[in-house]
Amino acid sequence: MSSLTNEDLVLGALLALGGDLDPIHIEDIAVRADEIAPGRFRWQKYTQHINLQSIYKALKDARLRGNVRGKPSAGSCGGRSRELRRLTDGFPLSRE
């Protein structure tokens, strides 16, 4: 597992959650990525917390390579936006 980058792990999490079909909330991506690579995305001092900055960075890297697109939409909690991400149509992996 150590040869996989954070970007690889986040893309795998997004695919596993159905991100090739529908936009997925970033917190769901973070939880799945943490399940795939336990501890890899955790804070150093407070290890019970997933570091969303690591997830955002990996998703940004994937977006810059053309593998992910973002879809911010209006949230229902106090007007905060929900962060949704989806694999691009040309993403090279498949569910098979």
Secondary structure, DSSP 4 states (H G I P E B T S, - for coil): -TTS-HHHHHHHHHHHTTTTTS-EEHHHHHHHHHHHSTTTTB-SSSTTSB-HHHHHHHHHHHHHTTSEEE--EE-SSTTPEE-EEEE-TT-S----
